[in-house]
Amino acid sequence: MFKIRTGLIVAAAAIGFTASGFAASAQELVVGAAGNPGGLAVFVAQDKGFFAKNGVDVKVEIRNTGSELSKGLRAGEFDFAPAAFTNLPAALERGLNVRGIVGYVGAAFEKTTADEVVALIASKDSGINSVADLKGKKVGVTFGSTGDLWLLQALKEVGLGRNDIDRINTRPPSLVSVLDTGGVDAIVAWEPFNFRTLKKVAGSRIIKRGGDLVCFCAYLHGNPDTVYGDEEKTQKFVDAIAEAAAYVRNPANREEVAEIGTRFVNMTKEEVLAGLDFWVYDPRIGENTAKAFRKSVELLIEQKKMKTQYDPARYLDSKFIRSTMKRHPEWFADLGKGS
C-alpha cells in the first residue's frame, strides 16, 4: 500500500534552496498566492486573523501564474507557495526539492480528477460549437498551465492533437482581451477569467467545461529546511490554512469571503462569488491525493513533459494536516470521506 511521507527530515537539495535564501525572518513567514479565487483560503486566513490566532505571523505576496510562484519559492521570495499537480511534477523531476504539506485548491482527497473550474470559451463568429470544431482554429491558452493540459486532453477525446490547432501562449490576465479583439477564436481559462469573458465578450459561449480530464488541484509547499526546520511553526501554518478553508467553504460566509477576495486581488465581488461555485477548498492529503498525483504524472509523461514516474511520497507529507484533522474535526465536518 502507498505510504505518504510522515515526517522524514530531508536536507535541502543543493540546486534548490539554501537556508541563507529564506525571505522571511524567524518570526514571519512569507506566503505566495495566485491572483485569483484559488488563493481565498490564504486571503481569509490573513484578513480574518486565523494566522495570528494560530500563532504565526504571515505576509502574503500575490503572483499571476504558477510558474511565477515556483520561481519565487526557488529564489527565496516565499517560505510557502502553491503549485498545481499538472505542472509541478515536471519541476520536481528537474530537481525542485519541496514538500507539499496542505491543500490549496482542488478535490484530490476525494477525486483523482476534478476540473469544473476550467472551460473552453469560443467567440460568437468562430464557428466553434464543439471541441472537434477547434481543428485549424487559434486557441489562447497559458502554456504549461492546468488549462493547457486540460485542452490537450479535450482534443484527445475527439481524436485531435496539438498540431491540429494553433495554440497561442497567453498570460491569464490577457485571455479575455485576446478573445475580445479577435486575436484567437477561443480560449481555455479558469475562474474568474471564464466569468469575466462571458460578461465582456459579446456572444461568447462555453463550449466545454470540466469533464474530469485532469485534476485542477494545488498544494502549498516549502523547501525541507522551512518545513522541518521549525515543525511547530509549520503546524501552526497548516492549522491556520485549514481553519480558513473551512470558513471559505461555509455558505453563510460567501458574501464576506467575496469581499475579502476583492481586497487582495483585482477581482469584483461578483467574480469572486462566481468562482466560489467552481473552486474547491479541501486542505486534506490522503491516499487518493497520491493517486491524483500519479495520474497527473502519467499525463505529463504522455505529453512528453516528463520522462518517468515520480513517487508522490517524495513530495507529499500528510503528518501536519492529519494532526490538524485529529485536533479540529469540526473544520472538516462538511467534507466527504474521501481517502
Beta strands, then each sheet from edge to edge (+ up, - down):
strand 1: 28-34
strand 2: 57-63
strand 3: 81-84
strand 4: 99-105
strand 5: 118-122
strand 6: 138-141
strand 7: 166-169
strand 8: 186-190
strand 9: 205-209
strand 10: 218-222
sheet 1: 1+ 2+
sheet 2: 3+ 10- 4+
sheet 3: 7+ 6+ 8+ 5- 9+
end
